[in-house]
């Protein structure tokens, strides 16, 4: 059911087409770009929309072969049993079984591999405390995270090629923005880089895949492509890496300088530069190295593989690289679609790239002033475009079709592929201005497009979605404004999805984790009846009866927040013992005493649907807590303590054997699995 003032949305579902030759591609791009070129380069809304596709086996195998690595010598003792994920060690907390996600730390049970202080660290878990094996310097940049592939690591990152500052935009909830030096690392939980062409400051963002031999502690190869790294997935030895970028052709040739070049002159020279472009100016550049030797260089795609709509809709590029990591890292193909890339979801069979089309400030103003009658523009401005790639073949990601759903998606958990159907949870409208509503829409691929086959609405009116979890034929959606309705959904019939139950509690769950046997664990924030947040909250829900969900246990850590509330990889649940570990941060200000205190660390809980939520212990790294007066003099010692505090925030937790390891920028701490008592500390050097 649609909100008042909005009729059924005419969903767009259309397959994009490819160019027949480079001349056609260049003409299409120039036609779209020239009206938007001004004295400072490209002007107007967003650059999203220039699609590319299909590099065909551009590279040979990179790095040295390792077929004999680890083979026992004749007469040697039998090798130790291979550690098993979920039994001997924990893996990354991922959305779909069999679909690995990159992270800042990984383990195979024999070693721990982590990113910290610009280096890749290889660590032996040891018998008590962790022991450093060695480290490798990584390319300067940000968003460093990795996959493990046998005795190799594939590190993904974004950096600046050519130096100079690069603009960054804030993540949701972070007001303002900043400019950072191209060589300086930047925290990915604060700001996100804007991929773009060379500008007045110089430099182009590049996504780099760096292959590291973990035995030799050496970089063996790399693949770099223009653009900002979005995310990646690894299925059966094939990594799909999503990159968004903008064509170099849109970098201004000149800018007004106040010393003879006027705005009109700069505009005309920039338009002339765009009119003189070739295909290479519109396609992302690719560089492949073997060791430190460049073995392939040039455009990442062929003109005939560029997909586009009938009418120009923008000039951005979203590329999906397919990289074989079963052996030495090899790029086997690339493809993309017309879109920006904001949300990426993958099952074992399909990869989906979604782009939110947000309401403009003007539309928000009209809604606020005009009430329900002004909601009609939401159909045009508040929707999500979704593009599907088939990843069942190991050497490519084949574009299959596109579709549009009403509203916007929160994150990857809002999408789920099940038995040939894509379920998408979206919120339409503005919960702050009234009139919002959430939906679950079911799509199916047919005739080269994604078509709606079913939909259920009416979820969280005047609220927005805070978390989603799909599990087989069942779905759970949490919305929030002042209270937290947890909705349970029956999705067994794709044509007739239904809401079965609803539970209202104070606060909300930002992440939902299955505990098995019909129970869910929610991690989020407790709140007052007015919606004021009180601190990190854990909730155990009994959902055995989907028509009557209940909360059976609840625990609040006052004035606290957790990275697990917005990044599921920070959440650890060790099923064999019911141990749950959350990174936490607390900052407390006492205005009367003019004193402030801070804590960054992790807290462990034993979670059991029958026994409840019991706190096991607290983990802190050196420098992870402080208390100081507002009137303290800012001495070098105080500054050093502040730096130590900033590096002591625990990002991840993992289990190896009978110990829990926690990672911060400053180091790795081993703690007892049963009590969380410290058993050994390793400082990580930059």
N, C-alpha and C positions, 0 to 999 in steps of 0.2 A: 504494500500500500504506500503510495507516494505522499509526501508532506503536502499540506494545503498549498495551492498555487502552482504545483508542479504536476504535469501529466506524465504518462508513461514515457520513458526516455527512448528515443530511437537510437539503439546501439549501433555504432559503426563497426562493421566487421568486413575487412577487405584485405586481400592479399596484395602486397607490394609487388612492383614489377622491376625488372632490371634493364639497364641500358644496353643498347646493341653495340655501341662503339664509344671511344673516348671523346670524340667530338660532341656527341649527344650529351654526355655527362658534363662536359665543360659548359656547353650552352645552357643547360638546365641550371647549373650552379650560378653562372653569371647572371642569368635572368632573376634568380631569387636574391642575389647579393647586392646588385648595383643600386636598387632603390633605397637600400639601407646603409650605404657607405657614406660617411660624413667626414669632417675634417679630422676627427680623432679615430678614424677607422669605422668598424661596424657599429651602427646605432639601431636602437629598437629592442623589442622584447626578445630575450633568449636566443641562443644559437642552435637549439636542439633541432635535429631533423635531417641531417645529411647522412644517408645510409651507405654503408660499404659492405663488401662481402668477399669471401672466398679466396684466400691465398692457397694455392694448390701445392702442397709438399715443397715449400720454399727452401727448406734446409735439409742438409744431411745430418746424421747423428752427431751430437756434440759430446765432447769429453771422452775420456778413456773408457774402454769396456771393462766390466767387472765380473765377467762370467765366472771366474774362478775365485772371486773374493770369498773368504770365509770357508773354503773347502778344507776339511781336515786332512792333515798329512797322513801317509800310510803308517799304520801302527799307532796313531795318536789316540788319546782317550776319546770316547764318544762325546759329541757336543752336548752341552747342557740343553734341557728341554726349552723350546721356544716359549717365551712368556705369552700368555693369552690375554687379550683385551677383555675387560670386564671381570676377569678372574684374578690376574696378577697385577694389573695396572689399569688405570682409567684413561679413556680417550677423551677427545674434545666433545663437549656436549653439543650434539648436532641435531638438526631438525628431522632428517630422514635417515633411517638405517641404510648403510651402504653408500651414503653420499657424504664424503668428508668435507669439512670446512677448514680453511686456514686459520691459524691462531698464532699468538706470540710465543707459545710454548707447546711442545709435543714430546711424547715419550713412546718408546716401543717396549718398555719394561727393562731394557738393557742400558739405555742411556736417556738422558734428558737433553733436549735441544731447545734453546731459548734465545729470544732477541732482547737485548738490553744495551743501552748506551751506544747504539750504533754498531754493535757487533753481534755475530752469531756465536753463541757459547755452547760448547759440547761438554756435558757434565756426566760423570759417573755417579749414580745414586749412592754408591758406597754401602757399607753395612750399618753405619750410624749416620754420619753427616755426609753431605754431597762433596765430591772431589772434582775440581776443575781438570778437564782433559786439555782444553785449548779453545781458542776463539779465532774468528775470521772477521776482518773489517768488511762492512757492508756499504753499498753505494749510499752517498749522502741523500737524505730525503726524509720521508715520513711514511706512515702506514706500513711499516715492515711487519710482515707475518709470513708463516711458512707452512709447507706440507713436508711430511717425511715420505721418502720413496726409497725403501731399503736402506742402503748405506749412504744415501744422498739426501740433502735438503734442497727444496725449491723455495727460495725466498722471494716474496712479491713486495714491491714498494713503488712509491711515486717520488720522483725527484725532479730537479730543474736542470735541464740541459742548456748550458750557456750562461748560467749565473744570473744574478740580478734578482730583485724582489719578485714575488708572485702574489697576487691577491688571494685572499681566502675568505670564505663565507662561513657564517656561524651555523652550527648544528641547531636544531630546534631547542628552544629553551636558553640559548646563549645569546644575549643581546649584544649587538654591535659586531665589529669585525676587526681585522688587524692586517698588517702587512709583515711578512717574515722574510728573512734573508734566505736565499735559495739553498744555501748549504747548511742551514740550521735545522735540526730535527724539530718536529712539532707534534704535540699530542693529538691523536686522532679522535679523542673523546671531547675535544674542545672546539676545534675548527676543522673545516674540510676544504681542501684546495679547489680553486676554480681552474679547471683545465682550460687552456686557451692558447692562442697563437702568440708569436713574439710580439711584444708591444714596445712602448717607449722605454721600458726598463730592460728589455732584452730577456732572453731565457724562454724555454718552452718546457712545459711539463711532459715528463716521459714516464711510462710504466716500465719497470724492469723486472724480469724474472732472472734471478741469479741462482745458478746451480753450484752447490758446495759439496765436495767429497768429504764426508764426515770422518773417514779414516785418515786421509792425508791432510785434512784441514786446509783445503785449497779450493779456490774458485775454479771450476772447470769449464764454464760457459755462461752465456747470458742471451736473453732475447729482450730487446727494448722496442717499444712502440710509442709513438706520440700519444699523449693523453693521460688522463687521471685514472689510476687504478680504482675500480669500484669494489669488486669482490671476485671470488673464484670458487669452484667446486671440483672435487676429485672423485671420479667414478671408474672403477676397474682399470686403474692405471692411466686414465686420460683426464687431464686437467682442463677445465674450461675457465678462461680468464676474461672478465668483462672490463673493457676500457672505454671511457668516454673522452672525446677530444673534439677540437674545433680546427678547421682547416687553416693552414698557415697563410693562405691567400687573404684572410681577413685581418692580418696584422697591418697597421697603417704604414704606408711607405714614408709618409711625412706627417708632421703635426704642426699646427700653428706655433711659431716660436717667438712672436712679438718683435722680430727683428727683420721682417721683410716677407715672411710667408703668412699670408692672411688665411682666415678660415675658408674662404671661397677657393683660394689657390690650393690649399691642402686637400679640400674635398675633391677637386677636379683631378689632382695628381693621384689620389687614392683610387678614384673611379677608373682612371686610365690604367693603373696597376692591376686592378681586378679584371679589366677587359683584356689584358694581355696574358692572363694566367693560362697554364696548361693543366693537364690532368694531375700531374705530380703535385701541383699546388693545392689540390682539393682532397687528396688522399693522405692518410696518416703514413708517416715514414716508419720503416722497420729496419733494425740493425741486429744481426745475429753474430755472436762471437764464439769461437772455440778457444778456450783459454783466454788469451788476450789478443787473438788474431781475428779480425773481421772476416767472416766467411760469406755473408750475404748482406746486402744493403739496397734499399730502394722502397717504393710504395708497397704497402702491406697487402694490397688487393689489385685485382684486375678490374678494368672498367666494366667489363661484362658481368661482373659479380656484384655490382652496386645496385641495391634495391631502393626504390623510391616510390612516392605516391604520384598520382596523376598531376597534381598541382604542387609547386614548391611549398614547403611548410617549415623550412628552417635549414640550417647549414651545419649542424653538429653531426658527429660521427659516433656511433656506438659499435664497437667491434667485439666479437667473441672469438678469442684465440683458442684453438684446440692444440694441446701440447701433450705428447706422449712422454710419460715419466716412468714407464716400466723399465726402460733401459736408459741410456744417456739421453738427456732432455732434447726432444726434437719437436719443432713446430710442424704440424701436419696440415693445418688449414686455418682459415679465419673467415668469419661471416658476420653480418650485422643487419640492422634494420633502421628505418627512419624513426628516431626517437632520441630523447635523452635517456639516461639510465639512473634510476633512483632506488628501485627495489628489485632485488634478484632472488628468485626462488628456483630450486632444482629438485626434481625427483630423480630416480634412477633412469628414467626414460626421456624426460623433457626439462629444458631450461627455459625459464620465463623471465623476461625483462619488462618491468612495469615503470611507467612514468606518470606521476601525478600532475594533472593540469589544475592548478590552484586558482581560486577566485582572485581576481585583481582587487587592489584596494578600492577601486571605483565601484566594483560590484558589491563589495562588503558595505560600502557607504550607502549604496542604493537600497540594499536590504535593510540596513538599520533605519533608514528614513522612510522606506515604503512599506515595511511589514511584509505580510504573506504575499501580497500582490507583486512584490518585487523579487520573489524567489525564482521566477522563471529563468533568469540568466544563469542560474546555477547549472542548468543542464549543459550549457556551453562551456562554462569556466571551471566546473568542479567535477572533473571526471578523470578516469585512469585508463591510459592506453596500455595494452598488454601484447607482447610479442612472444611467440612460442618457437623454440628451436628443438629439433629432434636430436638427442644425443645418444641414441642406441648404437650408432656406428662409432667405432673407436677413434676414427681419424678425422671427424668433422662434427660440426654442429649445424645441421641443415635447417634453414628457416622454413617454417611451415605455415604461418598465418598470424593475423593480428585481430584484435578486437578491442572494444571500449566498454567499460562499465561505469555506472554512475557513482559519484563520490570518489574518495581517495583511500588508498591503502596505507596502513600504519607502518608495516615492516614485512619481512619475508614470511612471518608466521600467519599473515593474513591470506596467504595463498597455499593451496594444497591440491596435488594431483592424485586422483584415486580412481582406478578402473576406467581410465580413458576420459575422465571429466576433471576440469579445474574448478575448485571452489574458491571464491574470492570474497573476503569480508571487507566492506567499505563503509565509510561515513560520508553522508552528503549533507551540505548545509553547514552553518556556523553555530556551534553550541553556545557561543558567547552572545550571539544576536538572536538566538531562538530559531526554531524550525529545523534543527538537525535531526537526522534519522540514520540508522545503520541497517545494512543489508548483508545477506549472504547470497551471492549470485553463482549459479552453476553454468559453466561454459563447456562446449564441446567443439573440437576441430572438425570442420566439414567444408569441403570444396575450397580449401586453402584459406579459411578464415575461422575465427573463434566466434561461435554463435551462442547466444543465451538459450538454455533449455529449461531453466528453472530459477526461481528467486523467492526469498522470503525477506520481508522488511519488518518495520515496527520495533526494531531493537533500539533501546536507549534514546527515546525522543528527547531532544534538547541536550544530549550528551554526545560524547565521542568514544570510539573504541580505544581501550587501553591494552588489551591483550586478546589473543586468539590461540586456540589449539584445536587442530583437526586430528582425529584418530579413527581411521577407517570410516565407518558409516555414521560417526558421531562427531559433533563439533561443539566447542565451548567458546563463547564470546563474552568479554567483560567490557562494559561501558561505565563511564564515570563523569559526574559533574559535582555532586555532593554526596551521593551514596553509590555503592557498587552493585549493580545488577549483574549477576552471573547467569547467562542464558545457556540452556542446553538445547542442542538441535539434533533432530533426526534427519540424516542426509542419505538414507538408504535408497530413496527414489530420487534420482537427479532432477526429475521434472516436477517434484513436489517436496522441496525441503520444508521442514516444519520446526517451529519452536515448541519444545515439549515442556520446559520448566523455567523458572526464574527464581533467583535468590537475591535478596537485597541485604547488604551489610554495610557497615561504615568502612570507608576507605576503598581501596581497589587492589587488584592483582595485576602487575605489569608483566609477569611471566607465569605460565602454568606448566607444571611438570607432572607426568603420570607417575603414581606410586604403585600401580597395579591393583588388581582385585576391586576396581571400581572407586578408587580414591585419587584425588588430585591435590598437589601442593601448589599453593599460590604464593608468589613473592611480590610485594609491592609496598604500599604505604597505608598505614592507619590514618584515619581522618575523623574530624568532628562532623556533626550533622550538617554544618555549613560548608563542608568540603575542605577545611584547613588541614593540611598534612601534619601528622604528629611524629612519624618515624617509620622505619622499615618494619613491615608486618609479614609474618608467615601465617598462612591459613591452610588447614587440611579440610578438604571438601569430600563429603560422601556423595558420590554421583551414581551409586548403584541403581537407584530409581531416578531415571532421567526426568521424570515428571515432578519430582520433589527433592531437588538437591538441598543439602544441608551443610553447614560448617560445623565440624565436630571439635576442632582445636584451633587456637589462635595464640600468637605470641608477638609482642611489639618491642622493638628496641628504640626507645625514645630518642628523638632528635638525630636520627641516623638516616643515611642513605646508602645504597649499594649499587655498584656497577652492574650487578646481575639484574637490576630493574630495567636496564635498557640494552644489555648485551648478554645473551644467554650463555655465551662461552665462559663468562665469569662465574657461572653457577656450577657447583659440584654436588652430585648426589651419588653416593657409593652404596648401591643396592645391597651388597652382602651384609652390611652392618647398619644400614639406614642413616649413615652419616651425611649430613648436608653442611656444606661450607659456603659462606657468603663473604665476599670482601665488603668491608664497611668503612664509612668515614663519618666523623662527627665533629662539628665545630660549635662551641658553646661560648656565648658572650655574656658576661655579667656586667651590665652597664653601671650598677651601683658601685661595685668594687673596682670597676675599670680593669677587669681581668678577662682574658680569653684563654680557652683551652681547646686542644684539638687531638683527635685520635684517628689514625688510619691503620687498618689491620684486617683481620678476618675473625669471624665467630663461627664455631661449629655447633651443630645441633644433632641430636638423635631424634629422627622423625619416625613415628610409628602410628598408624591409624588407630590402634587400640590404646597404646600407652600415652600418646600425645607428643608434644614438642619439648624436649629437654635440652638445655644448654650444656654442651660438653666442655667447652673451654674457649679461650681467646688466644689468637696468634698475633704477635707484633714483630716487626723488623726493627733493627736499630734506628733510633730517631723517630719512631712512629707515634710518639705522643709528646705533647708539650703543654706548658702552662706559663703564661707570662703576663706581665702588667702592660697596659696600654702606654704607660709612661716610660717603659724601658728604653734605654739608649740603644740605638742600632749599631752595635759594635761588630767587628769581624766574627766574633764568637756567636753572636745572635744570628748573624747572616748565615754562618755555616750550619747552625741548628735548623734554620728555616729551609736551607737547601736539602739537608738530610731528611727533613719531614716530607718535602715534596717528592723525594725519591723512594720513600718507605711505604708508599701506598701499595697494598697488595692487589695485584691484577688477576691472578689465576691461582687455582689450587688443583693438584692432581695426586693420585694415589699410586705408589709403587711399593708392592709388598706390604709390609706392616707399618708404613709411614705415609704421612701426608706432606707433600712439598708445596710450599707457597712461594710465588714469584712476585718480586717487585723490581723496580728499576735498579735498586741498590744490591739485590742479591737473592739467594735461594735458601730457604730455611726448611729443614726436615723436622717434622713433629710426629709424635707417637699417634698411631691411628686410633687408639682407644681413648687417649686422654688429651691429646694435642700438646702434651709437654714437649718442649724443645729437645731435639737430639743432635743437632748440628747445623752450623751456619756457614754459608759460602758467600763472600762478597764478590760481586761481579765488577770487573774493571772496565773502564771505557777505553 
